[in-house]
Amino acid sequence: YPGDGAAPMSQILTDLNNMGGEKVLSLELFNRSYWEEDPNLVAERGLAKMKSLVGEIA
């Protein structure tokens, strides 16, 4: 999920925010274990994690 991996998501989102303009974020999960879970729950968790990260820089 966003923020759980090695990518510096807070810095990436800060850099994108500093560029200005409208932004569109998408959720891509490559961990195959998520593919076996309920897709609605996975989407809800992913959205919550992304909102948390975006909230840190807002």
Biopython code that builds the backbone (N, CA, C, O; Angstrom):
import numpy as np
from Bio.PDB.StructureBuilder import StructureBuilder

atoms = [
    (1, "TYR", "N", (0.831, -1.184, 0.000)),
    (1, "TYR", "CA", (0.000, 0.000, 0.000)),
    (1, "TYR", "C", (0.878, 1.250, 0.000)),
    (1, "TYR", "O", (2.049, 1.181, 0.372)),
    (2, "PRO", "N", (0.333, 2.374, -0.407)),
    (2, "PRO", "CA", (1.113, 3.608, -0.437)),
    (2, "PRO", "C", (1.740, 3.909, 0.924)),
    (2, "PRO", "O", (1.067, 3.909, 1.955)),
    (3, "GLY", "N", (3.028, 4.161, 0.898)),
    (3, "GLY", "CA", (3.751, 4.472, 2.121)),
    (3, "GLY", "C", (4.334, 3.266, 2.828)),
    (3, "GLY", "O", (5.140, 3.428, 3.743)),
    (4, "ASP", "N", (3.951, 2.061, 2.432)),
    (4, "ASP", "CA", (4.453, 0.854, 3.090)),
    (4, "ASP", "C", (5.746, 0.331, 2.466)),
    (4, "ASP", "O", (6.453, -0.464, 3.084)),
    (5, "GLY", "N", (6.052, 0.763, 1.273)),
    (5, "GLY", "CA", (7.208, 0.234, 0.558)),
    (5, "GLY", "C", (8.454, 1.082, 0.746)),
    (5, "GLY", "O", (8.543, 1.891, 1.669)),
    (6, "ALA", "N", (9.408, 0.880, -0.143)),
    (6, "ALA", "CA", (10.697, 1.554, -0.056)),
    (6, "ALA", "C", (10.692, 2.946, -0.690)),
    (6, "ALA", "O", (11.575, 3.755, -0.404)),
    (7, "ALA", "N", (9.718, 3.231, -1.542)),
    (7, "ALA", "CA", (9.676, 4.528, -2.226)),
    (7, "ALA", "C", (9.415, 5.647, -1.216)),
    (7, "ALA", "O", (8.573, 5.501, -0.330)),
    (8, "PRO", "N", (10.131, 6.756, -1.349)),
    (8, "PRO", "CA", (9.936, 7.893, -0.436)),
    (8, "PRO", "C", (8.674, 8.678, -0.808)),
    (8, "PRO", "O", (8.756, 9.773, -1.363)),
    (9, "MET", "N", (7.509, 8.103, -0.495)),
    (9, "MET", "CA", (6.245, 8.677, -0.956)),
    (9, "MET", "C", (6.007, 10.102, -0.468)),
    (9, "MET", "O", (5.515, 10.934, -1.230)),
    (10, "SER", "N", (6.342, 10.401, 0.775)),
    (10, "SER", "CA", (6.130, 11.765, 1.272)),
    (10, "SER", "C", (6.926, 12.767, 0.448)),
    (10, "SER", "O", (6.418, 13.832, 0.099)),
    (11, "GLN", "N", (8.169, 12.428, 0.137)),
    (11, "GLN", "CA", (8.996, 13.334, -0.668)),
    (11, "GLN", "C", (8.466, 13.436, -2.095)),
    (11, "GLN", "O", (8.434, 14.526, -2.667)),
    (12, "ILE", "N", (8.055, 12.321, -2.666)),
    (12, "ILE", "CA", (7.510, 12.326, -4.025)),
    (12, "ILE", "C", (6.268, 13.205, -4.090)),
    (12, "ILE", "O", (6.135, 14.028, -4.995)),
    (13, "LEU", "N", (5.360, 13.034, -3.134)),
    (13, "LEU", "CA", (4.135, 13.834, -3.129)),
    (13, "LEU", "C", (4.423, 15.306, -2.859)),
    (13, "LEU", "O", (3.760, 16.178, -3.420)),
    (14, "THR", "N", (5.404, 15.590, -2.007)),
    (14, "THR", "CA", (5.802, 16.978, -1.762)),
    (14, "THR", "C", (6.332, 17.609, -3.039)),
    (14, "THR", "O", (5.967, 18.736, -3.373)),
    (15, "ASP", "N", (7.185, 16.895, -3.751)),
    (15, "ASP", "CA", (7.733, 17.410, -5.008)),
    (15, "ASP", "C", (6.632, 17.657, -6.031)),
    (15, "ASP", "O", (6.638, 18.684, -6.710)),
    (16, "LEU", "N", (5.692, 16.733, -6.149)),
    (16, "LEU", "CA", (4.570, 16.918, -7.076)),
    (16, "LEU", "C", (3.733, 18.125, -6.675)),
    (16, "LEU", "O", (3.323, 18.914, -7.526)),
    (17, "ASN", "N", (3.482, 18.264, -5.387)),
    (17, "ASN", "CA", (2.699, 19.392, -4.893)),
    (17, "ASN", "C", (3.383, 20.716, -5.211)),
    (17, "ASN", "O", (2.724, 21.683, -5.590)),
    (18, "ASN", "N", (4.697, 20.758, -5.057)),
    (18, "ASN", "CA", (5.451, 21.983, -5.314)),
    (18, "ASN", "C", (5.464, 22.372, -6.787)),
    (18, "ASN", "O", (5.747, 23.522, -7.122)),
    (19, "MET", "N", (5.164, 21.430, -7.662)),
    (19, "MET", "CA", (5.130, 21.722, -9.096)),
    (19, "MET", "C", (3.867, 22.487, -9.477)),
    (19, "MET", "O", (3.807, 23.079, -10.555)),
    (20, "GLY", "N", (2.859, 22.483, -8.609)),
    (20, "GLY", "CA", (1.611, 23.188, -8.874)),
    (20, "GLY", "C", (0.723, 22.427, -9.836)),
    (20, "GLY", "O", (1.088, 21.364, -10.338)),
    (21, "GLY", "N", (-0.451, 22.990, -10.083)),
    (21, "GLY", "CA", (-1.392, 22.395, -11.023)),
    (21, "GLY", "C", (-2.187, 21.255, -10.423)),
    (21, "GLY", "O", (-1.988, 20.868, -9.271)),
    (22, "GLU", "N", (-3.092, 20.725, -11.229)),
    (22, "GLU", "CA", (-3.943, 19.606, -10.822)),
    (22, "GLU", "C", (-3.154, 18.301, -10.841)),
    (22, "GLU", "O", (-2.282, 18.102, -11.687)),
    (23, "LYS", "N", (-3.468, 17.429, -9.912)),
    (23, "LYS", "CA", (-2.802, 16.127, -9.842)),
    (23, "LYS", "C", (-3.843, 15.016, -9.822)),
    (23, "LYS", "O", (-4.923, 15.178, -9.254)),
    (24, "VAL", "N", (-3.522, 13.912, -10.431)),
    (24, "VAL", "CA", (-4.350, 12.710, -10.391)),
    (24, "VAL", "C", (-3.466, 11.577, -9.895)),
    (24, "VAL", "O", (-2.391, 11.333, -10.442)),
    (25, "LEU", "N", (-3.918, 10.892, -8.865)),
    (25, "LEU", "CA", (-3.162, 9.776, -8.312)),
    (25, "LEU", "C", (-3.923, 8.485, -8.571)),
    (25, "LEU", "O", (-5.153, 8.458, -8.524)),
    (26, "SER", "N", (-3.192, 7.429, -8.842)),
    (26, "SER", "CA", (-3.823, 6.124, -9.030)),
    (26, "SER", "C", (-3.155, 5.121, -8.096)),
    (26, "SER", "O", (-2.034, 5.326, -7.632)),
    (27, "LEU", "N", (-3.863, 4.047, -7.838)),
    (27, "LEU", "CA", (-3.363, 3.000, -6.953)),
    (27, "LEU", "C", (-3.029, 1.771, -7.782)),
    (27, "LEU", "O", (-3.897, 1.195, -8.437)),
    (28, "GLU", "N", (-1.762, 1.377, -7.747)),
    (28, "GLU", "CA", (-1.327, 0.151, -8.418)),
    (28, "GLU", "C", (-0.647, -0.718, -7.368)),
    (28, "GLU", "O", (0.316, -0.294, -6.728)),
    (29, "LEU", "N", (-1.145, -1.912, -7.200)),
    (29, "LEU", "CA", (-0.602, -2.827, -6.198)),
    (29, "LEU", "C", (-0.016, -4.044, -6.893)),
    (29, "LEU", "O", (-0.714, -4.765, -7.606)),
    (30, "PHE", "N", (1.266, -4.263, -6.678)),
    (30, "PHE", "CA", (1.961, -5.358, -7.345)),
    (30, "PHE", "C", (2.163, -6.562, -6.434)),
    (30, "PHE", "O", (2.670, -7.593, -6.875)),
    (31, "ASN", "N", (1.775, -6.443, -5.174)),
    (31, "ASN", "CA", (1.871, -7.557, -4.238)),
    (31, "ASN", "C", (0.735, -8.527, -4.542)),
    (31, "ASN", "O", (-0.432, -8.195, -4.334)),
    (32, "ARG", "N", (1.055, -9.694, -5.019)),
    (32, "ARG", "CA", (0.036, -10.656, -5.460)),
    (32, "ARG", "C", (-0.913, -11.080, -4.337)),
    (32, "ARG", "O", (-2.039, -11.499, -4.607)),
    (33, "SER", "N", (-0.479, -10.978, -3.105)),
    (33, "SER", "CA", (-1.374, -11.369, -2.008)),
    (33, "SER", "C", (-2.599, -10.458, -1.944)),
    (33, "SER", "O", (-3.672, -10.891, -1.526)),
    (34, "TYR", "N", (-2.445, -9.203, -2.354)),
    (34, "TYR", "CA", (-3.595, -8.293, -2.374)),
    (34, "TYR", "C", (-4.610, -8.721, -3.422)),
    (34, "TYR", "O", (-5.804, -8.467, -3.264)),
    (35, "TRP", "N", (-4.163, -9.353, -4.470)),
    (35, "TRP", "CA", (-5.051, -9.757, -5.565)),
    (35, "TRP", "C", (-6.052, -10.816, -5.110)),
    (35, "TRP", "O", (-7.106, -10.991, -5.720)),
    (36, "GLU", "N", (-5.712, -11.513, -4.039)),
    (36, "GLU", "CA", (-6.586, -12.569, -3.533)),
    (36, "GLU", "C", (-7.589, -12.049, -2.506)),
    (36, "GLU", "O", (-8.498, -12.774, -2.102)),
    (37, "GLU", "N", (-7.425, -10.796, -2.083)),
    (37, "GLU", "CA", (-8.314, -10.209, -1.086)),
    (37, "GLU", "C", (-9.528, -9.573, -1.753)),
    (37, "GLU", "O", (-9.567, -9.406, -2.973)),
    (38, "ASP", "N", (-10.511, -9.222, -0.939)),
    (38, "ASP", "CA", (-11.704, -8.546, -1.433)),
    (38, "ASP", "C", (-11.282, -7.218, -2.072)),
    (38, "ASP", "O", (-10.682, -6.381, -1.398)),
    (39, "PRO", "N", (-11.582, -7.012, -3.350)),
    (39, "PRO", "CA", (-11.124, -5.807, -4.041)),
    (39, "PRO", "C", (-11.651, -4.514, -3.426)),
    (39, "PRO", "O", (-10.967, -3.491, -3.460)),
    (40, "ASN", "N", (-12.848, -4.549, -2.869)),
    (40, "ASN", "CA", (-13.384, -3.338, -2.239)),
    (40, "ASN", "C", (-12.589, -2.970, -0.990)),
    (40, "ASN", "O", (-12.316, -1.794, -0.748)),
    (41, "LEU", "N", (-12.218, -3.976, -0.198)),
    (41, "LEU", "CA", (-11.417, -3.710, 0.998)),
    (41, "LEU", "C", (-10.020, -3.226, 0.632)),
    (41, "LEU", "O", (-9.478, -2.330, 1.279)),
    (42, "VAL", "N", (-9.444, -3.816, -0.394)),
    (42, "VAL", "CA", (-8.123, -3.392, -0.857)),
    (42, "VAL", "C", (-8.181, -1.938, -1.320)),
    (42, "VAL", "O", (-7.297, -1.146, -0.995)),
    (43, "ALA", "N", (-9.213, -1.589, -2.072)),
    (43, "ALA", "CA", (-9.367, -0.211, -2.550)),
    (43, "ALA", "C", (-9.557, 0.755, -1.384)),
    (43, "ALA", "O", (-8.982, 1.843, -1.377)),
    (44, "GLU", "N", (-10.359, 0.360, -0.400)),
    (44, "GLU", "CA", (-10.583, 1.218, 0.766)),
    (44, "GLU", "C", (-9.291, 1.449, 1.540)),
    (44, "GLU", "O", (-8.995, 2.575, 1.941)),
    (45, "ARG", "N", (-8.519, 0.380, 1.749)),
    (45, "ARG", "CA", (-7.242, 0.515, 2.460)),
    (45, "ARG", "C", (-6.275, 1.392, 1.677)),
    (45, "ARG", "O", (-5.614, 2.264, 2.241)),
    (46, "GLY", "N", (-6.199, 1.152, 0.377)),
    (46, "GLY", "CA", (-5.305, 1.943, -0.459)),
    (46, "GLY", "C", (-5.674, 3.412, -0.454)),
    (46, "GLY", "O", (-4.798, 4.272, -0.368)),
    (47, "LEU", "N", (-6.962, 3.711, -0.547)),
    (47, "LEU", "CA", (-7.421, 5.102, -0.526)),
    (47, "LEU", "C", (-7.112, 5.749, 0.821)),
    (47, "LEU", "O", (-6.661, 6.894, 0.872)),
    (48, "ALA", "N", (-7.349, 5.030, 1.899)),
    (48, "ALA", "CA", (-7.064, 5.572, 3.229)),
    (48, "ALA", "C", (-5.576, 5.877, 3.391)),
    (48, "ALA", "O", (-5.207, 6.915, 3.940)),
    (49, "LYS", "N", (-4.725, 4.968, 2.910)),
    (49, "LYS", "CA", (-3.274, 5.189, 3.004)),
    (49, "LYS", "C", (-2.852, 6.402, 2.172)),
    (49, "LYS", "O", (-2.042, 7.214, 2.622)),
    (50, "MET", "N", (-3.401, 6.525, 0.958)),
    (50, "MET", "CA", (-3.041, 7.647, 0.098)),
    (50, "MET", "C", (-3.529, 8.962, 0.702)),
    (50, "MET", "O", (-2.807, 9.959, 0.685)),
    (51, "LYS", "N", (-4.749, 8.968, 1.235)),
    (51, "LYS", "CA", (-5.266, 10.186, 1.871)),
    (51, "LYS", "C", (-4.386, 10.597, 3.043)),
    (51, "LYS", "O", (-4.138, 11.784, 3.251)),
    (52, "SER", "N", (-3.915, 9.624, 3.804)),
    (52, "SER", "CA", (-3.040, 9.914, 4.932)),
    (52, "SER", "C", (-1.738, 10.555, 4.459)),
    (52, "SER", "O", (-1.281, 11.538, 5.043)),
    (53, "LEU", "N", (-1.148, 10.007, 3.416)),
    (53, "LEU", "CA", (0.095, 10.567, 2.882)),
    (53, "LEU", "C", (-0.114, 11.967, 2.329)),
    (53, "LEU", "O", (0.692, 12.864, 2.579)),
    (54, "VAL", "N", (-1.187, 12.156, 1.584)),
    (54, "VAL", "CA", (-1.471, 13.473, 1.006)),
    (54, "VAL", "C", (-1.740, 14.475, 2.128)),
    (54, "VAL", "O", (-1.335, 15.634, 2.038)),
    (55, "GLY", "N", (-2.419, 14.034, 3.179)),
    (55, "GLY", "CA", (-2.703, 14.908, 4.310)),
    (55, "GLY", "C", (-1.449, 15.389, 5.018)),
    (55, "GLY", "O", (-1.446, 16.473, 5.602)),
    (56, "GLU", "N", (-0.386, 14.600, 4.974)),
    (56, "GLU", "CA", (0.876, 14.980, 5.611)),
    (56, "GLU", "C", (1.518, 16.183, 4.936)),
    (56, "GLU", "O", (2.239, 16.944, 5.580)),
    (57, "ILE", "N", (1.263, 16.361, 3.648)),
    (57, "ILE", "CA", (1.924, 17.452, 2.924)),
    (57, "ILE", "C", (1.005, 18.630, 2.667)),
    (57, "ILE", "O", (1.464, 19.686, 2.230)),
    (58, "ALA", "N", (-0.279, 18.469, 2.929)),
    (58, "ALA", "CA", (-1.253, 19.539, 2.641)),
    (58, "ALA", "C", (-1.141, 20.672, 3.633)),
    (58, "ALA", "O", (-1.882, 21.650, 3.539)),
]
sb = StructureBuilder()
sb.init_structure("model")
sb.init_model(0)
sb.init_chain("A")
sb.init_seg("    ")
for serial, (resi, resn, name, xyz) in enumerate(atoms, 1):
    if name == "N":
        sb.init_residue(resn, " ", resi, " ")
    sb.init_atom(name, np.array(xyz, "f"), 0.0, 1.0, " ", f" {name:<3s}", serial, name[0])
structure = sb.get_structure()
